[in-house]
């Protein structure tokens, strides 16, 4: 899909669905199909008095553990999950039980990342970026659709490193995006992933090529969309960093690597033209994965690629470390593929289907995997891989 304008979207209040598995393309394609029950609830909510989800805290839910979870990650010895309408949950017993944490927003959160056991970030609809410094017990808003509009306009109106034409072009795109939003004060572009390393360098990215950078551990963010070889404004889905290496993945085979000297993400040629929902770099091995079980591996920073037969056709949605020299890939059907990064051989385990999987995390104790599903976080036994 080609977005003709950066950040352009049809409205700021998306239906409550998952963004991380987008196989479509424009704003209405930034969501999976809504269940009839959820659609009915949304219709009832829309008919009632409107409450701004950016100004409303997430509701406390008695059965939070069975509510839709769209992402899950490890935070030290704990697990943190995020989901619909601002839902944030923590587990301190390897995913056996979950406790809801207060969330300052009621928008859908689609991804969560922790730098260490205390410092983490969550992203979602309406350009929401939350941060925590206590392991997920409390969260604050670092960015949202309103503050992002102010940040973008101020940045491009005063950007000394851009020529006048480029700065004006970016400002026009911001104006177009807000003019087509259901609320002209809100940048509707959803954030889809975030990563901040231990040195404080990090990026938050999303639909229509949105990219921002921090060098102070998230205390401030600088627009960086113009620092990418992404003129077609493809959606950006995933980021991974290791040392000085930084990679971004997106639509239509888009994969980019940070050129630190040029201060720009340059495009890497790949043999695949479908969407890469994820990218991962670890110990000199770069993998990119996405639609229909497609998995590619490079040992030279993306100059050359080898396709890996994953033995299945479901979309790959996540990759987690499974010990030295092994990566565990997770499909949307919950199938698990263990990749030996030395031999590129794979082992497949077909977990009984129990609903679509959006994300995964390894708990502290071995032999299990936590997956995020519409029915809530679920633990899967993977002891047969050990």
SERO-4910 file (N, C-alpha, C, O; in steps of 0.05 Angstrom, whole numbers):
BEGIN
 pado doro    nc1    nc2    nc3   cac1   cac2   cac3    cc1    cc2    cc3    oc1    oc2    oc3
  Unk    A     17    -24      0      0      0      0     17     25      0     39     25     12
  Unk    A      9     45    -14     23     70    -14      6     92     -2    -16     98    -11
  Unk    A     16    104     19      2    127     31     12    152     18     36    158     17
  Unk    A     -7    167      7      1    191     -8     10    213     10     24    231      1
  Unk    A      3    212     35     11    233     53     19    221     80      5    203     90
  Unk    A     40    232     91     49    223    118     28    229    139     15    250    139
  Unk    A     23    209    157      5    212    179    -24    214    171    -42    217    188
  Unk    A    -31    212    145    -58    216    136    -76    193    146    -68    170    143
  Unk    A    -99    200    157   -117    180    167   -145    191    166   -150    215    165
  Unk    A   -165    172    167   -192    181    164   -205    189    190   -226    202    189
  Unk    A   -193    182    212   -206    189    238   -188    182    261   -170    166    258
  Unk    A   -193    194    284   -175    189    306   -186    168    325   -171    159    342
  Unk    A   -211    161    323   -223    141    341   -227    115    326   -248    110    315
  Unk    A   -206     98    327   -206     72    313   -224     53    329   -229     57    353
  Unk    A   -234     33    315   -248     11    329   -228     -3    346   -204     -4    340
  Unk    A   -237    -15    367   -220    -28    387   -211    -55    376   -224    -75    380
  Unk    A   -188    -55    362   -177    -79    350   -148    -79    351   -135    -60    362
  Unk    A   -135    -99    339   -106   -102    340    -93    -89    316   -103    -92    294
  Unk    A    -72    -75    321    -57    -62    299    -33    -77    291    -23    -74    269
  Unk    A    -23    -94    308      3   -106    302      3   -126    280     24   -134    270
  Unk    A    -21   -135    271    -22   -156    251    -35   -146    225    -49   -161    212
  Unk    A    -30   -121    219    -44   -109    197    -35   -121    171    -12   -120    164
  Unk    A    -53   -132    157    -46   -143    131    -60   -126    109    -57   -132     86
  Unk    A    -74   -106    117    -87    -89     98    -70    -65     93    -46    -66     91
  Unk    A    -83    -43     91    -66    -21     87    -78      4     97    -65     14    115
  Unk    A    -97     17     90   -102     44     99   -113     43    127   -114     22    140
  Unk    A   -123     66    137   -130     67    165   -151     47    172   -149     34    193
  Unk    A   -171     43    155   -191     23    161   -178     -5    160   -190    -24    172
  Unk    A   -155     -8    147   -142    -33    146   -123    -36    170   -109    -57    172
  Unk    A   -122    -17    188   -104    -19    211   -118    -33    234   -114    -26    257
  Unk    A   -134    -52    228   -149    -66    249   -158    -93    239   -163    -97    215
  Unk    A   -160   -112    257   -171   -138    251   -201   -136    254   -212   -117    267
  Unk    A   -215   -155    243   -244   -155    245   -254   -156    273   -243   -171    289
  Unk    A   -274   -140    280   -284   -138    307   -306   -159    311   -322   -164    293
  Unk    A   -306   -172    334   -326   -192    339   -353   -179    342   -354   -156    349
  Unk    A   -375   -194    337   -402   -182    340   -407   -171    368   -419   -150    370
  Unk    A   -397   -185    388   -402   -176    416   -388   -149    420   -400   -130    431
  Unk    A   -362   -147    411   -348   -122    414   -360   -100    398   -361    -77    407
  Unk    A   -369   -107    373   -381    -86    356   -406    -75    369   -411    -51    368
  Unk    A   -422    -93    382   -446    -84    395   -439    -65    418   -453    -45    423
  Unk    A   -419    -73    433   -410    -56    456   -400    -29    447   -406     -8    459
  Unk    A   -386    -29    424   -376     -3    413   -399     14    404   -399     39    408
  Unk    A   -420      2    392   -443     18    383   -457     30    406   -466     53    405
  Unk    A   -460     15    428   -473     25    452   -457     48    464   -468     68    473
  Unk    A   -430     44    464   -413     65    475   -414     90    458   -415    113    469
  Unk    A   -416     87    432   -416    111    414   -442    126    417   -443    151    414
  Unk    A   -464    112    424   -490    125    427   -492    140    453   -509    158    456
  Unk    A   -475    134    472   -475    147    498   -459    173    496   -447    179    475
  Unk    A   -458    188    518   -442    212    518   -413    206    513   -402    187    524
  Unk    A   -400    222    497   -372    217    489   -353    223    512   -355    244    524
  Unk    A   -334    205    516   -312    210    535   -286    207    520   -281    187    507
  Unk    A   -270    228    522   -244    228    507   -226    207    519   -218    210    543
  Unk    A   -218    186    504   -201    165    515   -173    175    522   -159    161    537
  Unk    A   -165    198    511   -139    209    518   -139    223    545   -119    228    557
  Unk    A   -163    230    554   -166    245    579   -179    228    600   -184    237    623
  Unk    A   -185    203    594   -199    185    612   -181    162    620   -169    149    602
  Unk    A   -179    155    645   -164    132    654   -179    107    647   -203    106    644
  Unk    A   -163     85    644   -175     59    637   -193     50    661   -186     54    684
  Unk    A   -216     38    654   -234     29    674   -222      4    688   -209    -12    676
  Unk    A   -228      2    714   -220    -22    729   -239    -44    721   -263    -41    723
  Unk    A   -228    -67    714   -244    -90    705   -240   -114    724   -218   -121    730
  Unk    A   -263   -125    733   -261   -147    751   -248   -172    739   -233   -186    752
  Unk    A   -255   -177    714   -243   -200    700   -222   -192    680   -222   -201    657
  Unk    A   -203   -175    689   -183   -164    671   -167   -185    657   -159   -182    634
  Unk    A   -161   -207    671   -144   -228    660   -156   -242    636   -142   -255    620
  Unk    A   -182   -239    632   -195   -251    609   -203   -231    587   -216   -238    568
  Unk    A   -194   -206    591   -199   -185    571   -177   -187    549   -156   -198    554
  Unk    A   -183   -176    526   -164   -178    503   -136   -167    510   -134   -144    518
  Unk    A   -116   -184    506    -88   -175    509    -75   -174    482    -77   -194    467
  Unk    A    -64   -152    475    -52   -148    449    -22   -151    449    -10   -154    427
  Unk    A     -9   -149    472     20   -151    473     28   -159    502     14   -153    521
  Unk    A     50   -173    504     61   -181    530     91   -182    528    102   -188    507
  Unk    A    104   -175    550    133   -175    551    143   -181    579    128   -181    598
  Unk    A    169   -186    580    182   -192    606    193   -166    618    204   -149    603
  Unk    A    190   -162    644    201   -139    658    215   -150    683    203   -152    705
  Unk    A    240   -158    680    254   -170    703    242   -197    709    240   -215    691
  Unk    A    233   -201    733    220   -226    741    190   -225    736    176   -245    741
  Unk    A    179   -203    727    151   -200    722    144   -201    693    162   -201    676
  Unk    A    118   -203    687    108   -201    660     88   -178    659     73   -174    678
  Unk    A     88   -163    637     70   -140    634     55   -144    607     67   -150    587
  Unk    A     28   -141    608     11   -144    585     -5   -118    581    -12   -105    600
  Unk    A    -11   -111    556    -27    -88    549    -49    -97    530    -46   -117    516
  Unk    A    -71    -81    529    -93    -89    511   -112    -66    506   -105    -43    506
  Unk    A   -137    -75    501   -158    -56    493   -165    -36    515   -164    -42    539
  Unk    A   -172    -12    506   -182     10    523   -163     16    546   -172     21    569
  Unk    A   -137     15    540   -117     23    560   -110      2    581    -97      8    600
  Unk    A   -120    -23    577   -115    -44    597    -85    -50    600    -72    -56    580
  Unk    A    -76    -50    624    -48    -58    631    -49    -78    654    -63    -72    674
  Unk    A    -36   -100    652    -36   -120    673     -7   -130    679     10   -129    662
  Unk    A     -3   -139    704     23   -149    712     19   -176    725      0   -181    739
  Unk    A     38   -194    719     39   -220    732     66   -223    746     87   -218    734
  Unk    A     65   -232    771     90   -237    786     94   -266    792    111   -274    808
  Unk    A     78   -283    779     81   -312    783     82   -327    756     69   -348    753
  Unk    A     98   -316    737    102   -329    711     77   -333    696     74   -353    681
  Unk    A     58   -314    698     34   -315    682     11   -332    693     -9   -336    679
  Unk    A     13   -341    717     -8   -357    729    -32   -338    736    -55   -345    731
  Unk    A    -26   -315    748    -47   -296    755    -38   -268    746    -15   -263    743
  Unk    A    -58   -251    742    -53   -224    731    -68   -203    748    -91   -208    757
  Unk    A    -55   -180    752    -67   -158    767    -67   -133    749    -47   -127    737
  Unk    A    -90   -119    748    -91    -95    732    -76    -72    745    -78    -68    769
  Unk    A    -62    -57    728    -48    -33    737    -63     -9    727    -75    -10    705
  Unk    A    -63     13    742    -76     38    733    -64     48    707    -39     48    704
  Unk    A    -80     56    688    -71     67    663    -83     94    659   -107     98    663
  Unk    A    -67    114    650    -78    142    648    -95    147    623   -106    169    621
  Unk    A    -97    127    605   -112    131    581   -131    107    577   -127     86    588
  Unk    A   -151    111    560   -170     89    554   -169     82    524   -188     70    514
  Unk    A   -147     89    511   -143     81    483   -131     53    482   -119     44    501
  Unk    A   -134     40    459   -122     13    456    -92     14    456    -80     30    441
  Unk    A    -79     -2    472    -50     -5    473    -42    -30    458    -53    -51    463
  Unk    A    -23    -28    439    -18    -50    421     10    -62    424     16    -83    413
  Unk    A     28    -49    439     55    -59    443     67    -49    469     60    -27    478
  Unk    A     84    -66    481     97    -58    506    126    -68    506    131    -90    496
  Unk    A    144    -52    516    172    -59    516    185    -50    543    179    -28    552
  Unk    A    203    -66    554    217    -59    578    247    -59    573    258    -79    562
  Unk    A    260    -38    580    289    -35    578    303    -52    599    325    -63    595
  Unk    A    291    -53    622    300    -69    645    276    -74    663    254    -70    655
  Unk    A    281    -83    687    258    -91    704    241    -67    713    219    -71    722
  Unk    A    251    -43    711    236    -19    720    226     -2    698    203      7    699
  Unk    A    243      4    678    237     24    658    224     11    633    235     -7    620
  Unk    A    199     20    627    185      9    604    168     30    590    163     52    600
  Unk    A    158     22    566    141     39    550    119     23    537    123     -1    532
  Unk    A     96     35    533     74     22    519     63     42    498     63     66    503
  Unk    A     55     32    475     46     49    453     18     39    443     10     16    447
  Unk    A      4     58    430    -22     50    420    -35     71    402    -21     88    390
  Unk    A    -61     70    400    -76     87    383    -74    117    391    -66    123    413
  Unk    A    -81    134    373    -80    163    377    -53    172    387    -51    190    404
  Unk    A    -32    160    376     -4    168    381      2    168    411     16    186    421
  Unk    A     -8    148    425     -2    147    454     24    133    459     29    111    448
  Unk    A     40    145    476     65    133    486     65    137    517     66    159    527
  Unk    A     63    114    531     64    115    560     91    105    570    105     90    556
  Unk    A     99    114    594    124    104    605    120     98    635    102    108    648
  Unk    A    137     80    645    137     72    673    166     70    683    184     63    667
  Unk    A    170     76    708    196     73    720    195     55    744    215     53    760
  Unk    A    173     41    748    170     24    772    160     -4    764    145    -17    779
  Unk    A    168    -13    740    161    -40    732    132    -43    723    123    -66    721
  Unk    A    119    -21    717     91    -23    707     70    -18    727     46    -21    721
  Unk    A     78    -12    752     58     -7    773     43     19    768     19     21    775
  Unk    A     57     39    756     44     64    750     56     74    723     78     67    716
  Unk    A     39     90    709     47     99    682     40    128    678     21    138    690
  Unk    A     56    142    662     50    169    654     51    172    624     63    156    610
  Unk    A     37    192    614     36    197    585     61    214    577     64    236    587
  Unk    A     77    203    559     99    219    547     90    233    522     99    256    517
  Unk    A     74    220    506     63    232    482     35    222    477     27    200    486
  Unk    A     19    239    465     -7    230    455    -14    247    430      2    264    421
  Unk    A    -37    242    418    -44    255    393    -44    285    394    -40    298    374
  Unk    A    -49    296    417    -49    325    420    -21    337    422    -14    355    408
  Unk    A     -6    325    441     21    336    445     38    330    420     57    345    415
  Unk    A     32    309    405     48    303    382     43    324    360     62    332    346
  Unk    A     19    333    357     14    354    338     30    379    344     43    391    326
  Unk    A     31    387    369     47    410    378     77    405    372     91    423    362
  Unk    A     86    381    379    114    375    375    122    376    345    142    387    338
  Unk    A    106    364    328    112    363    299    112    391    287    130    398    272
  Unk    A     92    407    294     91    434    282    114    451    292    126    466    276
  Unk    A    121    449    317    143    465    327    169    456    315    186    473    307
  Unk    A    173    430    312    198    419    301    202    428    272    223    438    265
  Unk    A    181    424    256    185    429    227    184    459    221    193    467    199
  Unk    A    173    475    239    173    504    235    201    516    241    207    538    233
  Unk    A    217    501    257    243    511    266    266    493    260    287    496    271
  Unk    A    262    473    242    283    453    236    305    466    220    302    471    196
  Unk    A    328    470    232    351    483    219    365    464    199    379    473    182
  Unk    A    361    437    203    374    418    186    358    411    161    367    394    145
  Unk    A    335    423    157    318    418    134    318    443    116    318    466    126
  Unk    A    317    439     90    313    462     73    284    472     74    267    457     84
  Unk    A    279    496     64    253    508     68    231    491     55    209    489     66
  Unk    A    237    480     31    217    464     17    209    439     33    185    433     35
  Unk    A    229    425     43    224    400     58    209    406     84    190    391     91
  Unk    A    216    427     98    202    434    122    173    441    117    155    432    132
  Unk    A    169    457     96    141    464     89    125    440     81    101    438     87
  Unk    A    138    422     67    124    398     58    115    381     82     93    371     82
  Unk    A    132    378    102    125    363    125    103    377    141     85    363    151
  Unk    A    103    403    142     82    418    156     55    414    142     35    411    155
  Unk    A     56    414    115     31    409    100     20    382    106     -5    378    108
  Unk    A     37    362    108     28    335    114     15    333    142     -4    320    146
  Unk    A     27    347    161     16    348    188    -12    361    187    -30    351    199
  Unk    A    -14    383    173    -40    397    171    -61    379    157    -84    379    166
  Unk    A    -53    365    137    -71    347    123    -81    325    142   -105    319    143
  Unk    A    -62    314    157    -69    292    175    -89    301    196   -109    287    202
  Unk    A    -85    324    208   -103    334    228   -129    343    216   -150    341    229
  Unk    A   -129    353    192   -154    362    179   -172    339    172   -197    342    171
  Unk    A   -161    315    168   -177    291    162   -183    275    187   -197    254    185
  Unk    A   -173    283    209   -179    269    235   -206    277    244   -215    299    239
  Unk    A   -219    259    259   -246    266    270   -243    288    291   -263    301    298
  Unk    A   -219    292    302   -213    314    320   -188    328    309   -167    316    310
  Unk    A   -191    352    299   -168    366    286   -145    372    305   -124    380    296
  Unk    A   -150    369    331   -128    374    350   -112    349    356    -93    349    371
  Unk    A   -120    326    344   -107    301    350    -94    288    326   -106    287    304
  Unk    A    -69    280    328    -56    264    308    -64    235    312    -57    223    332
  Unk    A    -79    225    293    -91    199    296    -72    175    291    -79    153    298
  Unk    A    -49    180    280    -31    159    273    -24    141    297    -15    151    317
  Unk    A    -30    115    295    -23     97    317      7     91    318     19     86    298
  Unk    A     18     91    342     45     81    346     43     50    348     24     40    360
  Unk    A     62     36    337     61      7    335     84     -7    349     82    -31    355
  Unk    A    106      7    355    128     -6    369    146     16    381    146     39    372
  Unk    A    162      7    401    180     26    414    204     10    425    201    -13    433
  Unk    A    227     23    425    252     10    436    270     32    446    275     52    432
  Unk    A    280     29    470    299     48    482    321     32    495    315     16    513
  Unk    A    346     36    487    367     20    498    378     31    525    369     52    534
  Unk    A    397     17    537    407     24    563    422     51    563    425     63    584
  Unk    A    431     60    539    445     85    537    426    109    533    434    132    531
  Unk    A    400    103    531    380    124    529    372    130    500    355    147    496
  Unk    A    384    116    480    376    121    452    353    103    446    352     79    453
  Unk    A    333    114    432    310     98    425    292    110    404    296    133    396
  Unk    A    272     95    396    255    103    374    226     93    380    223     72    391
  Unk    A    207    109    372    179    101    371    169    104    343    175    124    330
  Unk    A    155     84    333    147     84    304    118     75    301    106     65    319
  Unk    A    108     79    276     80     72    272     71     74    243     87     72    225
  Unk    A     45     77    240     33     77    214     42    101    198     50    122    209
  Unk    A     41     98    171     48    120    152     75    131    157     80    155    153
  Unk    A     94    113    164    122    121    166    129    137    190    151    148    191
  Unk    A    111    140    209    117    157    233    141    146    248    143    122    253
  Unk    A    160    164    254    184    157    269    193    180    286    195    203    277
  Unk    A    198    175    312    210    195    330    234    182    344    235    158    348
  Unk    A    253    199    352    277    190    365    281    203    392    274    227    395
  Unk    A    293    189    411    302    200    436    331    193    441    340    172    433
  Unk    A    345    211    454    372    205    463    376    209    493    398    208    503
  Unk    A    353    214    506    354    219    535    334    202    550    321    211    569
  Unk    A    332    177    541    316    157    555    286    164    555    272    158    574
  Unk    A    277    178    534    249    184    532    241    210    545    217    217    545
  Unk    A    259    226    556    252    251    568    242    271    547    225    288    552
  Unk    A    253    268    523    244    284    500    246    268    475    261    248    473
  Unk    A    229    275    455    228    260    430    230    280    406    218    302    407
  Unk    A    245    272    386    249    288    362    238    274    338    244    251    333
  Unk    A    221    287    322    211    275    297    234    267    279    253    283    275
  Unk    A    232    243    267    254    232    251    244    220    225    259    206    212
  Unk    A    219    224    218    208    211    194    224    218    169    228    201    152
  Unk    A    234    243    168    249    251    144    277    239    143    292    243    124
  Unk    A    285    225    164    311    212    165    309    183    156    325    166    163
  Unk    A    289    176    139    285    149    130    282    148    100    273    166     87
  Unk    A    292    125     88    287    119     60    259    107     57    256     83     49
  Unk    A    239    122     63    212    113     63    193    134     52    174    143     65
  Unk    A    200    143     27    184    164     15    155    157     10    138    174      9
  Unk    A    150    131      8    123    122      3    107    120     29     83    113     29
  Unk    A    120    126     51    108    126     78     94    100     84     71     99     93
  Unk    A    108     78     80     99     52     88     96     51    118    111     64    133
  Unk    A     77     35    127     74     31    156     99     18    167    110      0    154
  Unk    A    108     27    190    131     15    204    120     -1    227    105      9    244
  Unk    A    128    -27    229    116    -45    248    135    -53    271    125    -57    293
  Unk    A    161    -54    266    178    -66    286    206    -53    286    215    -43    266
  Unk    A    218    -53    309    245    -43    312    261    -61    331    250    -73    349
  Unk    A    287    -64    325    304    -78    343    332    -65    343    340    -55    322
  Unk    A    345    -65    366    371    -53    369    390    -71    384    382    -85    402
  Unk    A    415    -72    375    436    -85    391    462    -70    386    472    -69    363
  Unk    A    474    -59    407    497    -43    403    492    -19    386    472     -4    391
  Unk    A    508    -15    365    504      7    347    485      1    324    478     18    308
  Unk    A    476    -24    323    458    -33    301    429    -27    308    419    -33    330
  Unk    A    415    -14    289    386     -9    293    372    -16    266    381     -8    245
  Unk    A    350    -31    268    335    -39    244    306    -34    248    295    -36    270
  Unk    A    293    -26    226    264    -22    225    252    -39    203    265    -43    182
  Unk    A    228    -50    208    215    -66    187    187    -55    182    175    -41    199
  Unk    A    176    -60    158    150    -50    151    137    -64    128    142    -88    123
  Unk    A    120    -50    114    105    -61     92    122    -67     67    144    -56     64
  Unk    A    111    -84     50    122    -90     23    152    -94     23    166    -83      7
  Unk    A    161   -111     42    189   -118     43    207    -96     53    232    -98     51
  Unk    A    196    -76     65    212    -53     75    228    -61     99    218    -71    119
  Unk    A    254    -58     97    273    -62    119    294    -40    117    305    -35     96
  Unk    A    299    -27    139    318     -5    140    338     -8    162    332    -19    183
  Unk    A    363      1    157    385      0    177    394     28    182    397     44    163
  Unk    A    400     35    207    410     61    214    439     65    204    457     50    212
  Unk    A    443     85    188    470     94    180    477    116    199    467    139    196
  Unk    A    494    111    218    499    130    239    515    155    229    511    177    238
  Unk    A    532    150    209    547    173    198    528    192    184    531    216    186
  Unk    A    509    181    168    491    198    153    467    206    171    451    223    163
  Unk    A    464    194    195    441    199    212    415    195    197    397    212    196
  Unk    A    413    171    185    390    164    168    386    134    167    405    118    167
  Unk    A    361    126    166    354     98    161    354     93    131    337    103    117
  Unk    A    372     76    122    375     70     94    362     43     88    363     25    105
  Unk    A    350     41     65    335     17     58    354     -6     51    375     -2     38
  Unk    A    347    -30     61    362    -54     55    345    -70     34    321    -74     38
  Unk    A    358    -79     13    344    -95     -7    339   -123      5    357   -136     17
  Unk    A    314   -132      2    307   -159     12    294   -174    -11    284   -162    -30
  Unk    A    295   -201    -10    283   -217    -32    253   -221    -29    241   -235    -45
  Unk    A    241   -207    -10    212   -211     -4    198   -184     -7    208   -164      2
  Unk    A    174   -185    -19    159   -160    -23    134   -159     -5    118   -140     -8
  Unk    A    131   -178     12    108   -177     31    116   -163     56    139   -155     60
  Unk    A     97   -160     74    101   -145     99    119   -160    118    115   -184    123
  Unk    A    138   -146    130    154   -156    152    142   -145    178    145   -121    184
  Unk    A    129   -162    193    117   -153    218    138   -152    241    133   -139    261
  Unk    A    161   -164    236    181   -164    257    209   -165    246    214   -176    225
  Unk    A    228   -153    262    257   -155    256    271   -159    282    263   -148    303
  Unk    A    293   -175    281    308   -181    305    337   -184    298    344   -198    279
  Unk    A    355   -171    314    383   -174    310    395   -184    336    390   -174    358
  Unk    A    412   -206    334    424   -218    358    450   -232    350    450   -250    334
  Unk    A    472   -222    362    498   -235    359    505   -240    329    513   -262    322
  Unk    A    502   -219    313    510   -220    285    490   -233    267    495   -236    243
  Unk    A    467   -242    277    446   -254    261    422   -236    259    411   -227    280
  Unk    A    414   -229    235    391   -211    230    369   -228    218    373   -241    198
  Unk    A    345   -227    230    322   -241    219    299   -222    214    296   -202    229
  Unk    A    284   -227    193    260   -212    187    238   -231    180    243   -251    166
  Unk    A    215   -227    191    193   -246    188    166   -232    185    163   -209    192
  Unk    A    147   -247    173    121   -234    169    100   -253    158     96   -275    168
  Unk    A     87   -244    136     64   -257    125     70   -286    116     92   -292    107
  Unk    A     50   -303    119     50   -330    107     75   -346    116     85   -362    100
  Unk    A     84   -342    140    106   -357    151    133   -351    139    153   -366    142
  Unk    A    135   -328    125    161   -321    112    181   -312    133    176   -296    150
  Unk    A    205   -324    130    227   -318    149    253   -317    133    259   -335    117
  Unk    A    268   -295    137    294   -291    123    315   -285    143    311   -271    163
  Unk    A    339   -295    138    362   -292    156    386   -281    141    391   -289    119
  Unk    A    400   -262    154    424   -250    142    446   -251    163    441   -246    187
  Unk    A    470   -257    155    493   -257    173    512   -234    167    534   -232    179
  Unk    A    505   -216    149    522   -194    141    507   -167    141    509   -151    122
  Unk    A    490   -163    161    475   -138    165    456   -132    142    450   -109    137
  Unk    A    446   -153    129    426   -149    109    436   -147     80    420   -143     62
  Unk    A    462   -151     76    472   -150     48    464   -175     33    458   -174      9
  Unk    A    463   -198     46    454   -223     34    434   -237     52    436   -235     76
  Unk    A    415   -251     39    394   -264     54    390   -293     47    396   -301     24
  Unk    A    381   -308     66    374   -336     61    346   -341     72    341   -335     95
  Unk    A    329   -352     55    302   -358     64    302   -384     80    316   -403     73
  Unk    A    287   -384    102    284   -408    119    257   -420    117    237   -405    118
  Unk    A    255   -446    112    230   -459    111    219   -463    139    230   -478    155
  Unk    A    197   -449    146    186   -451    173    165   -473    175    154   -478    197
  Unk    A    159   -487    154    141   -510    154    112   -504    159     97   -521    166
  Unk    A    105   -479    156     77   -471    159     72   -445    145     90   -431    137
  Unk    A     46   -438    142     38   -415    126     26   -392    142     20   -371    130
  Unk    A     23   -395    168     11   -374    184     30   -351    187     54   -354    187
  Unk    A     19   -327    190     36   -303    193     52   -305    219     41   -312    240
  Unk    A     77   -297    218     95   -297    242     92   -270    255     94   -249    242
  Unk    A     87   -270    281     81   -245    295    101   -237    316    101   -215    326
  Unk    A    119   -256    324    137   -250    345    161   -269    345    160   -291    333
  Unk    A    183   -260    358    207   -277    360    220   -271    387    224   -248    394
  Unk    A    225   -292    402    238   -289    428    262   -308    430    262   -329    418
  Unk    A    281   -300    446    305   -317    450    297   -342    465    281   -342    484
  Unk    A    309   -364    457    304   -390    469    330   -404    476    334   -427    470
  Unk    A    348   -388    488    374   -399    495    395   -393    474    388   -383    453
  Unk    A    420   -399    480    442   -392    462    438   -406    435    434   -430    433
  Unk    A    438   -390    414    437   -400    387    410   -408    377    407   -421    356
  Unk    A    389   -402    392    362   -409    384    343   -386    388    345   -370    407
  Unk    A    324   -384    369    303   -364    370    276   -378    366    274   -395    349
  Unk    A    257   -371    383    230   -383    381    212   -363    367    207   -341    377
  Unk    A    201   -371    343    183   -354    328    155   -364    333    149   -388    335
  Unk    A    136   -344    334    109   -350    341     91   -341    319     93   -318    309
  Unk    A     73   -358    310     54   -351    289     28   -341    301     23   -345    325
  Unk    A     11   -329    284    -14   -319    294    -33   -341    302    -52   -337    317
  Unk    A    -28   -365    293    -43   -389    302    -32   -402    327    -43   -422    336
  Unk    A    -11   -391    337      1   -402    361     21   -425    356     31   -437    374
  Unk    A     27   -429    330     48   -449    324     75   -438    331     80   -414    328
  Unk    A     93   -455    340    119   -447    349    140   -459    332    140   -484    326
  Unk    A    159   -443    323    181   -452    306    207   -446    320    212   -422    325
  Unk    A    223   -466    327    248   -461    340    270   -461    319    275   -481    306
  Unk    A    283   -438    316    304   -434    296    332   -437    308    338   -423    328
  Unk    A    348   -454    297    376   -456    304    391   -436    287    392   -439    262
  Unk    A    401   -414    299    413   -393    283    440   -400    271    450   -386    254
  Unk    A    451   -422    279    476   -432    267    471   -448    242    483   -443    221
  Unk    A    453   -468    244    448   -486    222    424   -477    205    421   -486    183
  Unk    A    407   -459    216    382   -450    204    362   -473    202    343   -471    186
  Unk    A    366   -494    217    346   -515    218    323   -506    237    327   -491    256
  Unk    A    299   -517    231    276   -509    248    262   -534    258    261   -555    245
  Unk    A    250   -531    282    233   -551    294    205   -538    297    204   -515    305
  Unk    A    184   -552    290    157   -541    292    141   -556    312    140   -580    314
  Unk    A    127   -540    329    107   -552    347     80   -539    342     77   -515    342
  Unk    A     61   -556    336     34   -546    330     17   -546    356      7   -567    364
  Unk    A     15   -523    368     -1   -520    393    -30   -521    385    -38   -508    366
  Unk    A    -47   -535    400    -76   -535    394    -86   -507    392    -82   -491    410
  Unk    A   -101   -501    371   -110   -474    366   -130   -466    387   -149   -480    393
  Unk    A   -126   -442    399   -145   -432    419   -149   -402    416   -154   -388    435
  Unk    A   -147   -393    391   -151   -364    385   -126   -351    374   -104   -362    378
  Unk    A   -129   -329    362   -107   -315    349    -87   -304    369    -94   -294    390
  Unk    A    -62   -307    362    -40   -297    379    -28   -272    368    -25   -270    344
  Unk    A    -23   -252    385    -13   -226    377     16   -221    385     30   -205    372
  Unk    A     24   -233    407     50   -227    418     58   -250    438     41   -266    444
  Unk    A     83   -250    446     92   -271    464    115   -261    482    127   -240    477
  Unk    A    120   -276    504    142   -270    522    150   -295    537    133   -312    542
  Unk    A    176   -297    543    186   -320    559    185   -312    588    197   -292    596
  Unk    A    172   -327    605    173   -322    634    200   -329    645    217   -339    631
  Unk    A    204   -324    671    230   -328    683    237   -358    684    260   -365    678
  Unk    A    218   -375    691    223   -403    692    222   -415    664    204   -408    648
  Unk    A    240   -434    657    240   -446    630    216   -465    626    203   -473    646
  Unk    A    211   -472    601    191   -492    595    164   -481    589    145   -496    586
  Unk    A    161   -454    588    135   -442    582    138   -418    565    159   -406    562
  Unk    A    116   -410    552    114   -386    536     87   -373    542     67   -386    543
  Unk    A     88   -346    546     63   -331    550     55   -318    524     72   -305    511
  Unk    A     30   -322    515     21   -310    490     -2   -291    497    -18   -296    514
  Unk    A     -4   -269    481    -26   -250    484    -47   -257    464    -42   -260    440
  Unk    A    -72   -260    474    -94   -268    457   -119   -251    464   -119   -236    483
  Unk    A   -139   -253    447   -163   -237    451   -178   -246    477   -193   -230    489
  Unk    A   -173   -270    486   -185   -280    510   -167   -275    535   -173   -284    557
  Unk    A   -145   -260    531   -127   -254    553   -100   -268    550    -97   -285    532
  Unk    A    -81   -263    567    -55   -276    566    -59   -306    573    -75   -314    589
  Unk    A    -43   -323    559    -45   -352    563    -17   -364    564      1   -356    549
  Unk    A    -13   -384    581     13   -398    583     12   -423    566     -7   -438    567
  Unk    A     34   -427    551     37   -451    534     60   -467    544     82   -456    549
  Unk    A     57   -493    546     78   -511    554     97   -516    530     88   -527    509
  Unk    A    122   -508    532    142   -513    511    165   -530    521    187   -530    510
  Unk    A    159   -545    542    180   -561    555    192   -582    535    214   -590    538
  Unk    A    176   -590    515    186   -610    496    208   -599    479    222   -614    466
  Unk    A    211   -572    479    233   -560    464    260   -561    480    281   -557    468
  Unk    A    258   -565    506    282   -563    523    300   -587    519    321   -589    532
***
